[in-house]
């Protein structure tokens, strides 16, 4: 319950600070809450209204080690809270990248199954229901 309270407080502070993220200097880390994945030396952190590439360095690799035990499959994204510096991306990929400065927390994924599996199941169920109607 205490962890839930901490995450709730962090979430509220992210929401209240969201508009200030772009105004902060390039050296001041921002609190970022989203889902993280690192595959083949390419990292991404995705939030409700943003997607950032992740600069692969020692901190990104450390975060990857912390999320590995929580992943249910190879491509499962894991909720994280980090402090990082958001920068314009000068290379191919996402328009903005984040350099992780501090790992605040890592939590277990909340959904029962990854979204992509739920989507395919619901499509199969809806097409199957329509097919049964034609058998009568």
Order of alpha helices (4+ residues) and beta strands (2+ residues): alpha-beta-beta-beta-alpha-beta-beta-alpha
